[in-house]
Amino acid sequence: MSKPPLPEAAVAMLRKPNPAVITTLRRDGQPVSTATWYLWDDGRVLVNMDEGRKRLEHMRHDPRVALDVLDEGDWYTHVAITGHVEEMREDTDLADIDRLAQQYTGRPYPQRDRRRFSAWIAADGWHGWGALKDSSQPG
């Protein structure tokens, strides 16, 4: 696994609304993966969760996460990031979820009656595959 910073080609892919899966850790250490929206935000990954989501509870207990982002046009090409939640706060005005919804749907987030929380993930390591294969990895 390579260390940050990520190369520009990987960052360019991460700036797109690609399919992604985030993995968090339950209290017993068991990994749990779920599909998620994400946004590449100034060198970190932004995710946003409804107050009732288990992954919010998991991140509060253990900040270690993994994110797998698949290129929407070629799922063989992907970037995997291992990292940690560097910052978490309530999205009181829903600005962060609106940014994510705009990225994926072109519209503000429709549900406005539940509390939401934003988490910014710092990359500790990464690897790419397919068109983004890290040259330090064996052939």
PyMOL commands that set and color helices and strands:
alter all, ss='L'
color gray80, all
select helices_A, chain A and resi 8-14+54-61+95-105+130-132
alter helices_A, ss='H'
color red, helices_A
select strands_A, chain A and resi 20-25+31-35+39-41+44-50+64-71+74-90+116-129
alter strands_A, ss='S'
color yellow, strands_A
deselect
rebuild
show_as cartoon
